[in-house]
């Protein structure tokens, strides 16, 4: 079951990012007085009145003429793409201080065509005079006008009360095969994702083009290999942050993020001819955020000089160093063009996913942690030393371990990493993150009457 999406739409510099931060409860989006600061989609979870949903902070909708030659949709057409997404509802943000502008009227026209529930929000309504000025937004014909001050928080709670009442439960159109392994093929543009999909399938299922960004939507394709059913998702390429074009390509980032939510494993492609880049690490971070297992594929390995290929171990070590927050990843060297090494991918994917669903025996897990704490005692803080009473695995895919401790504040990130390394020595969980939660519990403390 996917989480419903709430999109924040509006012309530049009306306070969309400020409202986004207010709704999710943390400063996640970049906020600036300079119009157009937000150039990427930012997606985050939010919760209100017991309902969880996702909020999408968008770049400002600018009204520009269409550029037919470039094949790009004009920025002003961006909201029409809401028809193909699970955005319910849309928050149309305006500026109560500036009043109705021509750009607001254009955006209102486009949102009416989207056929989505729209909340018209007049932001920056910090005073009674601005609340009165906000009445002029009724002329846009969207419906009721809700006045808020995102920077101070006034009116936001009432707005969220109304939003969550309109949130549906969104399910997949088709029930997936419980035994199928869902794999997302991800990476920045033009690293060979569609070529790899075609190579795995053995026929031309996807469009292959040397033009970066050919694939716009996530496309699911089923296949069977050695008795195992797979569902492959070829996703749009993700450009370097700050260089994402407006319109269709921006929405492709969101589709990639949504694709990761319904997959077991991501195949992260890296271009061997260019080396690992900052954007590769950004894409890898998306998999960590979603708790998805990962196999790194160094693609175009055939294009590398033969002498350099002899140093594969050194290159693998470099990849692991650059992706050190994913120290558990398998790294394969392949060529989607020639088929070199591709035969390793699906067996490795199966191995990783099997480990992803592994349930650790409670007694062996507790013995392992007890031995780890004896060999390397937790560091002390202010004269107090962390005590671990027990540990249990509460779920799989990915594995989630809950530690019962005397005081979670005494858990240092370095000791948490030490415990994870000790666990992986016995249970490697290849390609899979291990989620660890530390909960306070003092079983030796008697309740006073």
N, C-alpha and C positions, 0 to 999 in steps of 0.2 A: 504494500500500500504506500503510494507516494504521498508526500506532504503537499497540501495546496500551496500555491504561490500567490503572494501579494506583490504586485508591481507598483513601484513609485515612479510616476511619469510627470513630466512637466518641462517647460522651457528652462534654459540654463539660469542658475543663480537665484532660485526661488526657495532654497533651503531643503532640497530633497535629501541630501546626504546627512544633514543635521537631524531630520525626522527619522531617517533610517537608523542612525545611531541611537536615537531616543527609544525607538521601538524595540531594538534588540538588546538595549541595556548596556552597551559598551561602545567605545569610540573605535569603530572599525573602518568606516568610510573616510576618505580624505575630504576635509572641509576647507574651503577657501572662499574669499570674497571675489576671486577672479572667476568670471563666467567660464563654464566648461571644464572645471578642474577634474571632475569625475569622467575619466575616459574609458574605464572598463566596467563590466558588469560585476557587482559585488553581491553575493548571495549569502545569507546567514539565517540560522534558525531563530525563531522567536516564540514566546509562549505567553498566552494571556487567557485568564479564566479557564485554565486547564486544557486549552487547545494549543497544539503545536503547529506552526506553519513556517514557511520560508518567505523572507522578504528580499526583494530584488531592488537594489539601488541602481538606477540607470543614469547614463549620461543625459545631458539636456537635449531635448528634441528641438533641433534647429530647422527652420523651414528654408530649404534650398532647392533649386531646380534639379530635376532628374538628369543624370549623366548616362545617357544610353550607351555611349561608346565604351565606357569602363565596365558596364554590366552591373554597376552598383545601384542599389535602391537609394533614393534621396533620403536624407535624414528624417524629413517630415513624414515619410511613409512607415517609419519604424513601428509605431503603435499597431499598425494593421497586422503585424506578425503575432500579436496576442491571440489571434484566432486559432493558431496552431499550438498554443501552449495552455497549460492548466492555470492561467492567471485568473483567479477569482477571489477578491475583486481587484480593481485598479484604483490607486490613489492618484488623482489628478491634482498636483500641487500648484497653487498660484500664490501671488505676492499681494497681501492685503495693503501693503504700503504703496506699491506701484499702481495698483488697480488693474483693470482689464487692458490687455495689450492685443495688438494684431496677432502676435504669436500664440497667445492664449486662445484666440478664436480659431486659429488654424488647428491647434492641438485638439480642441473640443470637437471640431468637425471630424477629425480622424478617429477619435475615441468613440464617437457615436456610431461610426461604421464598424467598429470592432465588436459590437453587440455583447460587450462585457459589462457587468455591474461596475459602475464608476462612482466613487466618492469624491466630490469636488471639495478640496481642502484649501481654505484661504490661510496661508501661513503668515507669520510675523504680525499676528493680531494681538500685540501686547497691550493695547490700550482700548478704551471704549470707543474712541473716535475711529480707530482702524477696524474694529468690529462692525461699526456702522458702514464704513466704506466697503466692507466685504459684501454688503447686500447687492452691489452692482454686478457681482459675478453670476447672479441669477439670470442675467441676460444671455449667458452662454447656453442655456437650455439643457444643462446636464441634470439638474435636480437640486436638492437641498445643498446649501453651502455650510460647511463645517469649519468654524474658526478655531485655529490652534496657534500656539507659539512653541515651535519645536525646540527653540533654544532654552526656553524656560519650562516647558513641559505642560503648560496649561492647555486643557482641552484634549490632550492626546489620549488620556485614559477613556474618556467618553467615546472618542472616535474608535478606539480599539474594541470597546464593548459592542459597537455596531458592526465592526468588521467580522469579529469571530462568529456573530450570529449568521453571517452569510457564507461561512466557510463550509464547503462540502467535504465528504470523504471521497478521495480520488483513488480509484483502483485501476490497475492495468486493464486494457481492453480484453486481453486474452490471458488465461491462466497459464503460466509457464510450466514446462515439464519439470517436476520436482527433481528428476534425476539428471537434468541437463546442466552442464557447466556454462555459465554465462561469462563471456569474455569481452571486455572492451578494448579496442585497439586505439591507443591514444598517443599523442605527441604533437609537437609543433608542426606547422605546415610543411608539406613537401619532404617529409622524411621517409615516405614509402608506405603509409598505412593502407591505402587502397590496394597497392600492389601486393602487399603481404596478404590481405584478405583474399585476393584472387589466387595467389599461390597456394594458400591453405585449402581453398575450395576446389582448385584445379580447373576453374573455368572463369570466364569474364563476368562475374556477378556485379562488380562495382565499376564505376567510371574511373579510369586511370588517366591522369593528366599531369604533365610536368608543371602546370600552373598551380602555384601555392593556393590552397583554399578552395579547391574544386568541390570537395565534399562539404555540404552545408548542413545536412541533417544526419542524425544518428540512424543507421539502417541496420536492422536485425536480419541475420541470415542463419538458418539452421543447417547443421551438417552432422554426419556420424563418422567416427573414426575409431576403429578397433573396438566396436561395440559400445562406445561411449557417445552420447548425444552432446553436441556443443551448440551454443547460440553465440554467434560472433556479431559484435557491434562495431561497425566502422564509423568513427566519429570525426567531426570537423577538426581541423588543425587549430591549435591555440597559438596565437602570435605573442610576441614579446609584450609585456605589460606596458601600457602607454602608447602602443602602436596598433591597437585594435581599431579597425575601420568601423564607422557607424553603419547601422542598418543590419543586413542579413548576417554578416560575419560576427557582429557583437552577440547576436542571439545564439550563434553556434556554440559559443563558450558555455552559455547556460545549458544548452542541450547536452554538451559533453559532461557537465557536472551532474545533470540528471541521469545520464546513462550510467555513470559510476555508481549511482545509488541502487541500481538494479543488477549489478554484476558481482560475481564472486572474485574475478581476477582481472587485472589490467595488464596488457602487454604494452609497455612503454618503449617506444622506438626512439633511438638516438642515431643521428647521422654520423657514421664513422669518418666521413670525409671532413666534417666540420668540428667534430669533438663535442663534448658536453658543454652546454651553454646555461646561462642563468635561467632562461625560459624552460629548459629541460628540468631544472630543479623545481621551478614553480609548478610545472605539470605534475611532477612526482609528489609535491606537497599536497595537491588536490586528492591524490589517492590516499594519503595518510589521513587527511581530514575526514574522508568517507569510510575509513577502516577497510579499504579494499586491498586484497593481496596483489603483489606486483612481481612481474618478471621483466627484467630489462633486456631489450634486444638491441644490440649494436648493429644496425642495418648498414647496407652498402659495403659490407666487409670485403667484397670482391674488388671494389674500387681502390682499396688500400695497397700501397706498394708491398711487394712480397717480403722484402726485408723487414718492413714495419710489422707485418703480420706475424713474424717470428717472435715479436715482443708482446704477444697477446696477454700474457700474465701481467705485464707492467700496465697495459692499457686497462685491463680489468681492475687492477688495484687503483688506478686513477679514477675510474668510474665510481668505485665504492667510496673513495675519499670525497669526491664531489657530492655524492649522495649519502653521506655518512649518517644522516637521520634515518636512512633505510638500510642499515648495515646487514640486514637479513636477506637481501634480495639475491636471487640467482641471476647471473649475467650470461647471456648467450650471444654468440657472434654469428650473424646470418646475412644472407642476401636474398631479399624478396625477388629481385630481378632474375637471378640464376637458380635460385632454390637452395643455395649453399646453406647448410645447417638448419633449414626450415623443419626437417623431420624431427628435430629435438623439441620443438615448441609445444605441441599438444601433449606428449608424454610428460613434459615438465609441468605444464598447466594442470594436468590431472594429479600429479604428485603434490603440487602446492595446495590445490583445493582439498584434497583428502586430508592434508595436515590442518588446513583451515577449520575443518569440522571435528578435529580431534578433541576428545574429552579426557582430561588428565585425572587419574585416580586420586581421590582426596588424600589417602594415607601416604602415597608416594610423594605427592606434592608437598605435604606438610613436612615429611622427613627431609626432603630436599632443601626447603627453606630453613629448617632448624639447623641443618648441617652448615648451610651458607652463613648463617648468623654466628655460629660458633667459630668458623674459620675466619670470618671478617665481621667483627662486631659493628653495629651501627654507630656512627659518630655521635658524640654528645653535644648538646647545645645548652648553654647556661647551666651546666652541671647535671642536665637530664639526658638520659640515653633512651632512644626509641626501643620499645618492647613490641615484638610481634607475637601475638597469641595463636593465630591460625590463619590459614589461607584456603580459599575455595574457588573453583572455577564455576562461575554462575551462568555462562553462556558460551556458545561457539560462534564462529564466522562473523567477526574474528574472536579469538579466545579472550574472555574477560575474567581477570582474577581479582577477587576482593580480599584484601588483607585486613584482618582485625588487629588494631594496634591501640596502644594506650593514648597516643596523641598524634593525629595526622600532621600537625605542624612541625613535628620533629623529623619528618621524612625529607631528606635532602635528595635533589634530583640525581646526584652522582650515586647515591646508595640505591635508589630505585633502578638506575641503569645497571648497577652491579647485580642486583637480584634478577633482572631480566636476562642478563648474560649467563648467570648460573642456570636459570631455567632452560635457556636455549642449548646449553651444553648437553642436557639430558633429553630435551624435547625441542628440536631445532625450529619447528614451525617455519619452514623455508618460505620466503616471500610474503610472510603474513605478520602484521603488527600484533603485538600483545598489549592489550589494554589493561591497566592496573589501577585499582581504586583502593585507597587507604581510609578505613572508617574507624572512628574512635570507639573504643570499648574497654571498660575497666571491670573485668569479671571479678577481680579481687577486692573491689570496693563495695562495702556493705552500705545499704541504704539506711540513712539515719532517720529516726522517727522523731 
